[in-house]
Amino acid sequence: MMVCVVVGLFMGRPDVVVLGLPLAFAAASGWSALRPPPARQAPSSAGMEATTFGIEPDPGESDEGRRTFRVASGGPSGIALIQAAAAGGPAVSALVLLGGPFAVSVPVPRSGRARVLTVGAAALTLDGVMRQEARELEPVRLTVLPRVREARLLPLPHRLQGRTGEHTSRSIGDGGELRSIDEFRPGDQLRRIDWRATARQSANEDRLFVRRSYARSEAGIHLVLDTAHDYPARLRAWFPLRTEPVNALSSLHLAREAATLLAASYLAAGDRVGLNDLSARHWPVRATGGHRQLELIRTQLALMTASGRPEQSSRDPGAPAGSLIYVMSTFTDEEPARLMRLWQAAGHRVIGVDILPALEGSAVSPSGRRASRLVLLRRREVMNALAASGMAVLGYRGGGSIDAGGALDSIPGQLPLETGLASLRRPTGSYRSAVGGPV
């Protein structure tokens, strides 16, 4: 066929060219029929509007202990493939139209900072072609401040400070309780003259008598948190270490709540309150007063996480002179007790707060049960030694019974925090400490 066309053109024979053309066209059409069709391609994203995803809180009301978030999407018409997972929970997948609603409710921590939601998203066209590759959005992290409560009766340090405050000190000054009626001396203020006492005691009306009173002072309070460990309430999560739900009860949450209760109570009374970490892993909060100080302490408490015990500390955390020191710990090792004895020897008044939650269940394996038993026996030994040193240890264990019928984690005779604070407030009379020792 092609030979006829070439020979006809070369020899100048048009009749031969006309004879070969039909055969050439037939061959060309057959070759094109044998070629495979081109592969179907997704429309290029160039020149198309990009698909956007974002996570925003739902403005509606949420259940207690939970928060609802919406995954917002925007772009050209299509389908969004969304996969959302709460912290410690299973993933949930859904197909929704772009721009359509998608909401997920997740548990939130009781206090502290934690990641509560992770979301991945991809965009598809309406006929199922991938338009935008799947990507993970920025995780949602929440910071929950510990709740604020106040106690009415509070113990005070051995020595008050300053010339202003709400407490009556033993120093002579203005504004406090009556100390004595005395003769007027140079330097006494005229407004202190007691005219009734002068009329009764100055028969010749040649002497003046003044009222002398105690000064008003403030207390210095120092809160120390032991952040070396964060023990969950479920014993089976101790050994081996398991990841608990984000809203599970733990010792660090109880430490935050106990510290907030103490800080709010003393700040409301006009005292100065500071905060420190026993392991020296977090920045301390300098002792001062005012409502802003309470918010600063709550924020710092929420940011404190379990950081482990340092192998060798450069120096022990200090406290201002004459402070009342509260140590919030689980007392499962000797370090908190050592520092409490050190501060007591330096002249501070020291009170311990037991923040181990009331334990639930038991360890899964026999080795785990033995290990947890050894930890709890060591804890009881440490607290008995504190009682022998004359230091009170009060209990703040999450509302459960702190003397649960001889359970290994309970301490016989331990008083709840608020009851113990009221007992320690008493200026006279004997008081048995939380673990049986005198204060």
Helices and strands as residue ranges (DSSP letters): H 2-11, H 14-34, E 52-57, E 66-74, E 79-86, E 91-97, E 103-107, E 112-124, E 130-136, E 140-144, E 167-183, G 190-192, H 195-201, E 209-217, E 220-225, G 235-237, H 251-268, E 272-277, E 285-288, H 291-303, E 324-329, H 335-345, E 349-354, H 366-388, E 393-395, H 417-425
